[in-house]
Amino acid sequence: MSPSDHVQAFRDLLGAVGVVDDPQRLATYTTDQRQLFTGSTLAVLKPVTTKQVSDVVTLAARLGIGLVPQGGNTSYCGGATPDASGRQVVVSLERMDAIREVDPLSMSISVDAGAILKKVQEAAASAALLLPLSLGAEGSCRIGGNIGTNAGGLSVVRYGMTRDLLLGIEAVLPDGTIVSDMRKLRKNNTGYDVKQCFVGSEGTLGIVTGAVLRLAPLPVRRATAWLKLAKVAPLAELLALVRRESGELLTTFEFMTARSIALATAAMASPPSVGPGSGGAILLEFASSSRHLDLDSLMETILAETVEYEWVEDAFLAQSGAQRASMWELRETIPEGEKRWGGSVKHDISAPLSCIQRFLDVAGVEVRKFHADLELSVYGHVGDGNLHYNILVPQGTNRIAFTRLVEASLSLRLYDAAAALGGTFSAEHGVGRFKRHLLEKYGDPGRVAAMRRVKTAFDPAGIMNAGAVVRPLDPEPVY
Amino acid sequence: MSPSDHVQAFRDLLGAVGVVDDPQRLATYTTDQRQLFTGSTLAVLKPVTTKQVSDVVTLAARLGIGLVPQGGNTSYCGGATPDASGRQVVVSLERMDAIREVDPLSMSISVDAGAILKKVQEAAASAALLLPLSLGAEGSCRIGGNIGTNAGGLSVVRYGMTRDLLLGIEAVLPDGTIVSDMRKLRKNNTGYDVKQCFVGSEGTLGIVTGAVLRLAPLPVRRATAWLKLAKVAPLAELLALVRRESGELLTTFEFMTARSIALATAAMASPPSVGPGSGGAILLEFASSSRHLDLDSLMETILAETVEYEWVEDAFLAQSGAQRASMWELRETIPEGEKRWGGSVKHDISAPLSCIQRFLDVAGVEVRKFHADLELSVYGHVGDGNLHYNILVPQGTNRIAFTRLVEASLSLRLYDAAAALGGTFSAEHGVGRFKRHLLEKYGDPGRVAAMRRVKTAFDPAGIMNAGAVVRPLDPEPVY
């Protein structure tokens, strides 16, 4: 069969509206979020039911066609973008975006995998519940992608990653078998928890088509504070104190350096009055679903303690919803600030909390060794030991060329530093196509061997997102 | 080679002290916790290092000898007990019981898999941190077994299951490969999270030799209450109210029927003054690491609300450590109370919270249909949707014969009822040898198919705990 015969066969399954092969319309599906790589695809398939996904997979397996599952195409690691061969076919879940059920008593929500994160948050909120997954791309990323990358974001310190929220799953295996396990259960110890395999698998083990997610009571009290850090502030000690004294009502502990704050401020129409101390700043938030807790007073007590330790130069408690929103906007504008600057080379580092300070020291030395004048934007979810350690693209330099240069040299020194401290080269962004060589370099060989077994067990023909995450046991097919 | 040659080969590896084959000393390793089944073993191997475990596994693979990993041998499902063939060899982790490291700032503890749960709790507490895993067998169960069964227990409503606490792992695959991934990281999205495969695998995919567990701040404030439930009390609504109004400081929501309370009371030297209401009772606890929160006053406010709804007949706030301890002792003595009564047939049910009441209704009808005079002991971790729905062995009846009778008939009706409501036949006890047929009956076929692939991918020769959890793709070897 010729490529156009293949497209026709999929069209027979899905109808005309279910297959896109107009080259102009394909463009948004073939370039990754960070615009570092543009692949090619025969067509984009848009099934509307799990049965259709199964039919697509079965047909692809029969024809030997590689598939690339895609949600919102917001991967930072090229995990949802087809390769350059032009022989892979994108399977977009965007037409499967229904909220299937909110069950308030069970505190769960059941959705199609193509549901946009923000829509799911809203559906939960309309039942006075919280979907505690919140991240920059929430307006366009989709739940299937959140599962595929085990998305983290801004509430992990309290609620965990996507893995911790996943109660049930529906997925199509690479031979077309449907796994239908849309349970709402907190506890279900009946053998291997197969859904865990899909979490973080970035479309390489099958296609997730539905999910049941755990919800939490909707917070009705919030206290938000901005801490100007003293130069000496030890981040992990500060976190330990805040976590302990807040009784784990802590929901946010976001660190930002002065440079990151300046970049965000430059990109904001009305920047807030808060700024960094000599050690940067922390955005701190407590939240609770209880009307009976006075979080502002709790926050004030704890802030006083941090000032006493001389870790904090000054602290501001948000006095209104507008002040709170403006502190949050500052934090969330950093990536846009980096973009307006001219881009950054991103490093999604995590290290044990006890080694965060050491990582910052060692990494700083490596950066200066590489080039004396490089500028950094460092910020992140320090509550989880996660730092976005980004190198700003020097003005007047080609972003992609600079990225390639840094990633082939300095980046490896930074990952070496993280690895030496028991850290990792990818805290929340995943592996995708861009970081597969890093997994091979830094991953424990026994663990990688087990991964390869899992890959081959699920996908013996290697049709699912070949080129991403991990090599199968046998040589990878080229489609 | 003869069986005694095999034992000698293991002795050459481990030394005399590392191999037990004295028939009298073998007895404690070959009978399961509930004394429902006695298997047989050639020998018990007791390696002291991960390298020795790897050597044992490599040798067993070469000789074609089946292995049964064992921790504290407290499985309720016969998951740690060898079969009757006499050809399986038990690998006990009991000599690998070291606490490797407590890292207070990273809030993690690294241990050998043979460490007894209680020892790990104590090591955490000595650093002012909490290992939030607490269950009846904690004085004898071992961390490797907790991982193998994804142990739940008394704090799941706040802290989750063992899976949610596991940060890093060390394990030996069935070909002797060592997976060495003892990370302390909250976030490490670098491909498939292989450690998740081991959680709930009950020794069928390899042998866990070490683990890094997440710790929480140690609570310094606690409020404990005993709620006498009105007949009309809707459990899920009550839980939702308490969870919301307590701002998720809830750590315990344990339900007990009057019969379970009476059994426990009869087994206690000095039973407390609290008893059940007409709808049973709830043991409720809030805990916080913050000195600044007044949990007693929060509890009183919430109790008043539950009384207003007429869900609670009466409520008692523990006024001292002794009162608190006595409420807890009552709850924790229920299994012993059942034992003294003459035993019970246990059903470890879970259902979506919105269906708990419905399950109790349907199950009650099934029990009465089976026999008008059967007595029940029903209690459990209702905060997680988990009910221990136990049938008391009628006095004067043989326990094992009655168990076999009920499990072949009534138990299936109860599991049918749970399944029809989206529930499960095993919430926290696992599958082991006793419930494998239930997994085949109630498990989603797609999910079971994926499990079998995973089993065969990890253990192609089928040497690891054959007979437990799930059949491999190929016919199961008989050793």
Interface residues (C-beta under 8 A of the other chain):
Chain A: D103 P104 L105 S106 M107 S108 T149 N150 G152 V156 G160 M161 R163 D164 L173 T177 I178 V179 S180 D181 R183 K184 L185 R186 K187 N188 N189 T190 G191 Y192 D193 V194 Q196 C197 V199 G200 S201 L205 A216 P217 R221 A236 E237 A240 R243 R244 E245 S246 G247 E248 L249 S288 S289 S290 R291 H292 L293 L298 T301 I302 S350 A351 P352 L353 S354 C355 H381 D384 G385 N386 G422 G423 T424 F425 S426 A427 E428 H429 G430 V431 K435 L438 L439 Y442 G443 D444 G446 R447 V448 A449 A450 M451 R453 V454 K455 T456 A457 F458 V469 V470
Chain B: D103 P104 L105 S106 M107 S108 T149 N150 G152 V156 G160 M161 R163 D164 L173 T177 I178 V179 S180 D181 R183 K184 L185 R186 K187 N188 N189 T190 G191 Y192 D193 V194 Q196 C197 V199 G200 S201 L205 A216 P217 R221 A236 E237 A240 R243 R244 E245 S246 G247 E248 L249 S288 S289 S290 R291 H292 L293 L298 T301 I302 S350 A351 P352 L353 S354 C355 H381 D384 G385 N386 G422 G423 T424 F425 S426 A427 E428 H429 G430 V431 K435 L438 L439 Y442 G443 D444 G446 R447 V448 A449 A450 M451 R453 V454 K455 T456 A457 F458 V469 V470
